[in-house]
Structures are given as structure tokens and as C-alpha cells.
Amino acid sequence: MTSPFAQAHTMFLVLVSPTGRHSIWPAVLQVPAGWQVVHGVACRQSCVDYIDAARADLPLAA
């Protein structure tokens, strides 16, 4: 069985963990307990773009 992460046609979600970490997650899999969907169902690039924009909005550490 091929991993859903490796399939070209897989659609994804962007999840955020309880500690604020972002993750790209295949939409066909159940969302892990404690994680929240913040973007998707979308193509992988859309999810990457969402995470990049979220990072750009973070204040720089002093």
C-alpha cells in the first residue's frame, strides 16, 4: 500500500497541534486527537502556502 503522503492526487488539510505546531495531513486520514483543522481540503501546495503565510505572521524572536 502506498502512503497517502506520497500519492500525487492526495488532498490535504493543515492541522495545528495543541502546542501551536502546523502539519500537513492527508484529508483521507482521521485527524489525530487534540489537533485542529485550520485549512483545507486543498492541494499540497495550497497547504504549504498557508503554513508559510502563518509563519510570516509570527513576530520575530528578540
VOGUTOR-561112 format. One line per field, with one value per residue: x, y, z of N, C-alpha, C in turn. Coordinates in steps of 0.05 Angstrom, whole numbers, plus 5000, padded with zeros to 4 digits. Example, Ala and Ser with C-alpha at 12.3 -4.5 7.8 and 13.67 -1.06 7.14 Angstrom:
2
n.c1 5264;5257
n.c2 4886;4955
n.c3 5156;5142
ca.c1 5246;5273
ca.c2 4910;4979
ca.c3 5156;5143
c.c1 5264;5258
c.c2 4934;5001
c.c3 5156;5157
This chain:
62
n.c1 5017;5011;5035;4991;5014;5050;5024;5006;4956;4932;4893;4899;4899;4911;4936;4935;4971;4959;5001;5012;5038;5043;5019;5019;4968;4941;4877;4846;4855;4840;4836;4885;4874;4865;4887;4873;4836;4856;4859;4840;4801;4852;4901;4969;5007;4977;4968;5020;5032;4995;5016;5066;5050;5027;5071;5099;5069;5082;5112;5180;5231;5261
n.c2 4976;5044;5102;5154;5204;5204;5201;5230;5253;5263;5299;5350;5372;5427;5422;5442;5433;5422;5451;5490;5478;5470;5424;5386;5344;5284;5287;5242;5213;5202;5258;5269;5261;5319;5354;5409;5427;5476;5493;5475;5425;5416;5424;5400;5443;5489;5482;5484;5537;5563;5550;5575;5629;5634;5629;5674;5713;5710;5740;5763;5732;5761
n.c3 5000;4982;5014;5035;5037;4996;4948;4886;4876;4924;4971;5020;5090;5134;5197;5266;5324;5396;5418;5382;5334;5264;5214;5154;5131;5105;5076;5074;5119;5188;5232;5281;5352;5390;5353;5309;5252;5207;5155;5089;5056;5009;4955;4961;4954;4964;5018;5038;5024;5058;5109;5104;5101;5151;5184;5168;5192;5245;5302;5304;5342;5398
ca.c1 5000;5027;5028;4976;5032;5066;5007;5005;4929;4923;4886;4910;4890;4932;4928;4951;4972;4954;5024;5014;5054;5028;5026;5003;4957;4923;4849;4833;4861;4827;4852;4893;4862;4878;4895;4851;4838;4855;4859;4836;4815;4866;4925;4993;5019;4960;4973;5047;5029;4981;5035;5086;5038;5023;5098;5107;5054;5093;5132;5207;5241;5281
ca.c2 5000;5069;5122;5176;5227;5202;5200;5256;5264;5266;5326;5353;5391;5437;5419;5455;5417;5438;5469;5510;5469;5464;5400;5379;5318;5275;5290;5216;5201;5215;5278;5259;5273;5343;5372;5424;5434;5505;5499;5452;5406;5431;5411;5403;5469;5508;5478;5495;5566;5571;5549;5596;5654;5634;5634;5702;5730;5707;5761;5754;5729;5782
ca.c3 5000;4980;5034;5024;5035;4971;4924;4873;4875;4951;4981;5047;5109;5152;5225;5287;5349;5420;5424;5361;5311;5240;5200;5131;5137;5084;5082;5076;5145;5211;5246;5307;5375;5400;5331;5298;5223;5203;5126;5071;5039;4988;4945;4978;4951;4978;5047;5043;5023;5082;5131;5100;5108;5180;5195;5163;5210;5272;5309;5306;5369;5405
c.c1 5018;5017;5012;4992;5047;5050;5002;4977;4917;4916;4893;4894;4915;4920;4945;4948;4964;4977;5029;5031;5036;5038;5008;4994;4939;4894;4834;4837;4846;4846;4859;4879;4878;4886;4870;4856;4836;4855;4854;4808;4826;4890;4948;5004;5003;4964;5000;5046;5015;5000;5057;5075;5034;5050;5106;5093;5064;5112;5159;5215;5262;5306
c.c2 5025;5088;5144;5202;5228;5202;5228;5269;5269;5295;5326;5373;5404;5435;5435;5439;5435;5457;5489;5503;5462;5438;5397;5350;5309;5276;5264;5203;5217;5235;5267;5275;5297;5363;5385;5430;5464;5513;5473;5444;5421;5415;5416;5431;5491;5506;5489;5525;5577;5572;5571;5624;5656;5640;5663;5721;5729;5729;5748;5753;5750;5770
c.c3 5000;5002;5021;5022;5008;4946;4912;4875;4903;4958;5010;5064;5122;5180;5243;5312;5373;5428;5402;5337;5288;5227;5176;5135;5114;5093;5085;5102;5167;5224;5274;5330;5384;5379;5320;5269;5220;5173;5111;5071;5015;4978;4964;4977;4966;5008;5055;5044;5048;5106;5129;5108;5138;5194;5191;5182;5239;5278;5311;5335;5374;5417
